[in-house]
Every structure is written in C-alpha cells, then in structure tokens.
Amino acid sequence: MEGVKSILVIRFSSIGDVMLTTPLLRELAARWPGVRIDYCTKPPFAALLGGNPHLKTVYTVDDPPSGRYDLVIDLQNNLRSRRLAATIRTKKRVSYRKENWKKLLLVRTGVDLTGPYRSVVDRYREAVAGFGVKADRGGCELFPSPEEKDFAVSLTGIATPLLAVCFGAMHASKRYPPEKFAGVLSRLFSSLPLRAVLLGSQDDAPFAQQLLQALPATDTDRVIDLSGRCSLMQTAAVLERCNAVLTNDTGLMHMASAFGKTLFVIFGSSAKEFGFLPHRTPFELFEVEGLECRPCSHIGMDSCPEGHFRCMNDLSPERIASAIISFYSRTEQ
C-alpha cells in the first residue's frame, strides 16, 4: 500500500495491550516516513503514549477523532471500536484478529491450537500484512518526561541497587500471595544490599500492606512503598531507575520491558500460549507446569476455581529469590 500519509490506530485498553502496540507504531513510521499517526484509547491509558515521537495526536473515547485517514488500524476489534472506525472516512480499514476461540478452547478443553509461540506484538503486525510493514529488533517504548524522571530520583535516591516489585494484578488468580512476596524479599535482604520498591495502583495498596506486615520488622526499612502514590508515567520513571523487576502478569510488566530491564515473571493462571510474555527484554518465567487446571481463564479469575491455588502456592519463594540473587551477583562482578 503506497501513498499513505495518515493513519489512525485504535486500542482502547488496557496497560499491557496498549504497551504492546508501541512496536507497531515505530514500524509504521519506518514504513511510511513522514506519515501522520494518530491514536485513540481510553483516558486512563493516554499517558502511556505521551511523548511518543511516532505519534501526532492522542485522542480518547471521550474526545474521539473524526475526519479522513488513509488507513485505520483497529487493534481493539470490539463493537465499540468498530463503531468508531465506521465513522472515519478512509481508503482502507484493517483489524486485529483476536482468535479468542483458541484461548477459550485451551481453557475449557486443554486442546492447544495456538501453535508455536507468537507474541501479541507479531499478531498486531499481521493486521497490516501485505502492506510492507517490517518487524524491527526493538521492544516496547515509553517516554517519561524529565519531570517524571526527577520525581523518581527524589523517591528512590541514587545509591543502593533497586528491585521493583509489581505485586498487584486486576485478577486474584494472577497475584502471587503477599506473604510469598515477603518470603522472596526476606531472602533477598539477607543476601544482597538492595532495596525493594513496591509499585501498583491504589487498588493494590492493601496487598502492599499485607506484604509489609509479613516481613520481619528489621526488613521493612528497606522497602519503599509507592503503591497508589504515583501516576502511570511516574511509575514508568521509577521502573526505568530499577536494576530488575519482580512482577506478576500485569501491565507494569510490559511497561518495565520498555526499558530493557531483566524481569522475573510469575505466571499463575496465565499461560504463555496467549502471547503476552515480555517482549524483547531478558526475563525468567516462573510457572507450575503440568497442572491440568491451568490455564483456568484467558483473562484471570477472582479466585481459584479448584480451591487450592496451586499455580501460585507451588511456586516457592526460595526458587524465585535464588534466581534474583544470581542476577544481582552477576551484575556486581
């Protein structure tokens, strides 16, 4: 497709999904130099796209785009996004194929038709297959402002090695229990001169308190609890300052990947077959393989349907701490 001068990209939510669109934005800009790329998302996620040099205008569903574009790329592909796309005059409209039926088949029957691992990033690119858009070697992208970076320095200091801990998640089946996070940190503190930074939303703050209460009193002064205290992009700036990240399967995991951080990733009900592993950044995955009940959902559950929560409870803090200690020992050499 030649002569493309304007593109509208639509992805309404959520943090991780929006982050995983950022490689495609860069690749679109490389395919059509000088192209105008606009984006439409929900208001809470617009900040993730601020400062992105490949974008001209970021719209929200409260103030949507209008007019004419040469190409509309619907990466949400639901009723609301299709309605928005239909209001735009365009030469070509394409959509992301979610293939949710394959996810549901895996969840409900255990039959895996997803094939070799494909990142959602690659599947987004397939929406423009045949247009000459080429995959590059880059990862996700975020662009904290100087003010946001200064904020991060003011809260974390500049001396001691930092480990970000992204302990929350929207669904309980994706949350490693707070007392187990505390077990990991206690083992790290006994072996390493580091501090931990707890990152999450206001909704995650009660789990931060549970984590802190499960720590020995002598360890709590080595934890900086920023849950509910940072904007999304202030959180990004803090992630950029950390040496490594211990994380559940959450949007912050994908934000951290934008800075090339080494990630220690905990998957409970999540499954890599869904395509949401960290993109183009070093990571170690912790999961309980061979559980017949896993995955129990393609998005997450509010509780374990089987009642035993083995996908998380069988992951030992010792195993996770050992991997992190090994990483910091290597980086200090």
C-alpha positions in Angstrom: 0.0 0.0 0.0 1.7 3.2 -1.2 1.0 6.9 -0.6 -0.1 6.5 3.0 0.1 9.9 4.6 -2.3 9.5 7.6 -3.0 6.5 9.9 -5.4 6.1 12.9 -4.6 3.4 15.4 -7.3 2.3 17.8 -6.6 0.4 21.0 -8.8 1.3 24.0 -7.3 -0.7 26.8 -5.5 -1.9 28.9 -2.0 -1.0 30.0 -0.2 -4.1 28.7 -2.2 -4.2 25.5 -1.5 -0.6 24.7 2.2 -1.1 25.5 2.3 -4.0 23.1 1.1 -1.7 20.3 4.1 0.6 20.6 6.5 -1.5 18.4 4.0 -1.4 15.6 3.8 2.4 15.8 7.5 2.6 15.3 7.4 0.1 12.4 4.6 2.1 10.7 6.6 5.2 10.9 9.6 3.4 9.4 7.4 2.0 6.6 6.0 5.4 5.6 8.5 8.2 6.6 6.7 11.4 7.4 3.3 9.7 7.9 0.9 11.2 10.5 -0.1 8.6 13.0 -2.9 9.4 15.5 -4.1 7.1 18.2 -7.4 6.6 20.1 -7.5 5.0 23.6 -9.4 5.3 26.9 -8.4 8.3 29.1 -6.5 6.3 31.8 -4.1 5.0 29.2 -3.4 8.1 27.1 -0.4 9.0 29.3 1.4 5.8 28.1 1.6 7.4 24.6 2.6 10.8 25.7 6.0 11.9 24.3 5.9 9.1 21.7 7.8 10.6 18.7 5.9 8.4 16.2 2.5 9.9 17.2 1.0 13.2 16.2 -2.2 13.3 18.3 -3.5 11.0 21.0 -7.3 11.0 21.2 -9.6 9.4 23.8 -13.0 7.8 23.5 -14.3 10.9 25.3 -12.9 13.2 22.6 -12.6 10.8 19.6 -11.0 11.5 16.2 -13.0 12.4 13.1 -12.4 13.2 9.5 -10.4 11.3 7.0 -7.4 8.9 7.2 -5.7 6.9 4.6 -5.5 3.8 6.9 -7.4 2.9 10.0 -6.0 0.0 12.1 -8.4 -1.3 14.7 -6.3 -3.2 17.3 -9.2 -3.5 19.7 -11.7 -5.1 17.4 -14.8 -5.0 19.5 -18.2 -3.4 18.9 -17.2 0.0 20.3 -14.0 0.2 18.2 -15.8 -1.0 15.1 -18.4 1.7 15.6 -15.6 4.4 15.9 -13.8 3.1 12.9 -17.0 3.2 10.8 -17.3 7.0 11.5 -13.9 7.6 9.9 -13.6 8.2 6.1 -10.7 6.0 5.0 -9.2 4.3 2.0 -8.5 1.1 4.0 -9.7 -0.3 7.3 -8.0 -3.3 8.9 -8.5 -5.2 12.2 -6.5 -7.3 14.6 -7.7 -10.9 14.7 -8.0 -11.8 18.4 -8.5 -15.6 17.9 -10.2 -15.7 21.3 -11.8 -19.0 20.3 -8.3 -20.7 20.5 -7.8 -19.3 24.0 -11.2 -20.5 25.1 -10.6 -23.9 23.6 -7.4 -24.2 25.6 -9.1 -23.1 28.8 -12.1 -25.3 28.5 -10.7 -28.4 26.9 -6.9 -28.3 27.3 -6.6 -28.5 23.5 -3.9 -26.1 22.3 -4.2 -24.9 18.7 -2.2 -21.8 19.2 0.9 -23.3 17.6 4.4 -22.0 18.1 4.7 -19.0 20.4 3.6 -15.8 18.8 3.8 -12.5 20.7 0.7 -10.3 20.5 3.1 -7.8 19.0 3.5 -10.0 16.0 -0.2 -10.6 15.8 -0.9 -6.9 15.8 1.5 -6.6 12.9 -0.4 -9.2 11.0 -3.3 -6.7 10.7 -1.2 -4.8 8.2 0.2 -7.9 6.4 0.9 -7.2 2.8 1.5 -3.5 3.3 5.3 -3.8 3.6 5.5 -3.2 7.3 8.6 -5.0 8.6 9.4 -6.2 12.1 12.3 -4.4 13.7 14.5 -5.6 16.6 13.2 -3.1 19.1 10.9 -3.6 22.0 8.1 -1.7 23.6 8.6 2.1 24.2 7.8 4.6 26.9 8.9 8.2 27.2 8.8 9.6 30.7 9.3 13.4 30.9 12.3 15.0 32.7 9.9 16.0 35.5 8.8 12.4 35.9 12.4 11.2 36.0 13.3 13.8 38.6 10.3 12.6 40.7 11.6 9.0 40.5 15.1 10.1 41.7 13.6 12.1 44.6 11.8 9.0 45.8 14.4 6.3 45.2 17.7 8.0 45.7 20.8 7.1 43.6 23.0 4.8 45.6 21.6 1.3 46.6 20.6 -1.2 43.9 16.8 -1.3 43.4 14.4 -4.1 42.7 10.9 -3.1 41.5 8.2 -5.4 42.8 5.0 -5.3 40.8 2.9 -7.3 43.2 -0.6 -6.5 42.1 -2.9 -7.6 39.3 -6.5 -7.0 38.4 -7.5 -10.6 39.0 -6.7 -12.7 42.1 -5.5 -15.7 40.0 -2.7 -13.6 38.7 -1.5 -12.4 42.1 1.3 -14.2 43.9 0.3 -14.1 47.5 1.7 -11.1 49.5 3.2 -13.4 52.2 5.1 -15.2 49.5 6.4 -12.0 48.0 7.5 -11.2 51.6 9.3 -14.5 51.7 11.2 -13.7 48.5 12.2 -10.2 49.8 13.3 -11.5 53.2 15.7 -14.0 51.5 17.0 -11.3 49.2 17.6 -8.8 52.0 19.6 -11.5 53.9 21.9 -11.9 50.9 22.0 -8.6 49.0 22.5 -4.9 49.8 19.4 -3.8 47.9 16.1 -2.0 48.4 12.7 -3.0 47.0 10.2 -0.6 45.5 6.6 -1.7 45.6 4.7 -0.4 42.6 1.0 -0.6 42.0 -2.3 1.3 41.9 -4.5 2.5 44.7 -6.4 -0.7 44.4 -3.2 -2.7 45.0 -2.2 -0.7 48.2 -4.0 -3.2 50.6 -1.8 -6.0 49.2 1.3 -3.9 49.8 0.3 -3.6 53.5 -0.2 -7.3 53.7 3.3 -7.8 52.2 4.9 -5.4 54.6 3.1 -7.0 57.6 4.5 -10.4 56.6 8.1 -9.1 56.5 10.3 -9.2 59.6 10.4 -5.7 61.2 14.1 -5.4 60.5 13.4 -5.6 56.8 10.6 -3.0 56.3 13.0 -0.1 56.3 14.5 -1.5 53.1 11.1 -1.3 51.3 9.8 1.8 49.6 6.0 1.5 49.2 4.9 3.6 46.3 1.6 1.8 45.6 -1.1 4.4 44.9 1.3 7.3 45.1 2.5 7.6 41.5 0.9 8.4 38.2 1.3 5.9 35.4 4.3 7.7 33.9 5.9 8.4 37.3 5.7 4.7 37.8 7.4 4.2 34.4 10.2 6.6 35.5 10.7 4.5 38.7 10.8 1.3 36.7 13.4 2.9 34.5 15.6 3.5 37.6 15.4 0.0 38.9 18.0 -2.7 38.1 15.5 -5.5 37.8 11.8 -6.2 38.2 9.9 -8.9 40.1 6.4 -9.0 38.7 3.1 -10.7 38.3 1.5 -10.9 34.8 0.4 -7.3 34.8 0.6 -4.2 32.7 3.6 -2.9 34.7 5.5 -5.9 33.4 5.1 -4.6 29.9 6.0 -1.1 31.0 9.2 -2.4 32.5 10.0 -4.2 29.3 10.2 -0.8 27.5 13.4 -0.1 29.4 15.1 -3.4 28.7 15.0 -4.4 32.3 15.6 -8.0 33.4 12.2 -9.3 34.5 11.4 -12.1 36.9 7.9 -13.0 35.9 5.4 -15.0 37.9 2.6 -16.7 36.0 -0.3 -18.3 37.9 -3.4 -18.8 35.9 -1.7 -17.1 32.9 -0.3 -19.1 30.1 2.4 -18.2 27.6 0.3 -19.6 24.8 -1.8 -16.4 25.0 1.1 -14.4 23.6 1.7 -12.0 26.5 5.3 -12.8 27.5 7.6 -9.8 27.9 8.6 -8.5 24.5 12.3 -8.2 23.5 13.7 -7.9 27.1 15.6 -10.5 29.3 13.2 -12.4 31.6 12.9 -15.6 33.6 9.5 -17.2 33.9 8.2 -18.9 37.0 5.2 -21.2 36.5 3.9 -24.5 37.7 3.9 -26.7 34.6 1.7 -29.7 34.2 -1.3 -28.6 36.2 -4.4 -29.8 34.4 -6.5 -26.9 35.7 -4.1 -24.3 34.2 -5.0 -22.0 32.5 -8.4 -21.6 34.1 -9.1 -18.4 32.3 -7.8 -16.4 29.4 -8.1 -13.1 31.4 -7.9 -14.2 35.0 -10.3 -15.2 37.9 -11.3 -13.6 41.1 -10.5 -16.8 43.0 -9.1 -20.3 42.3 -12.0 -22.4 40.8 -10.4 -25.5 42.3 -9.8 -24.0 45.7 -6.1 -25.0 46.0 -4.4 -22.2 44.1 -1.5 -24.5 43.3 -0.5 -22.4 40.3 0.8 -19.9 42.7 1.2 -21.7 46.0 3.5 -24.3 44.5 6.0 -21.6 43.4 8.5 -21.4 46.3 9.9 -18.1 47.4 13.3 -19.8 47.6 13.3 -20.7 43.9 12.5 -17.1 42.9 14.9 -15.5 45.4 17.7 -17.8 44.2 17.3 -16.6 40.6 17.3 -12.9 41.6 20.3 -13.3 43.9 22.2 -14.9 41.0 21.3 -12.0 38.7 22.5 -9.3 41.1 25.7 -11.3 41.9 26.5 -11.4 38.2 25.8 -7.7 37.6 28.0 -6.7 40.5 31.0 -8.5 39.1 
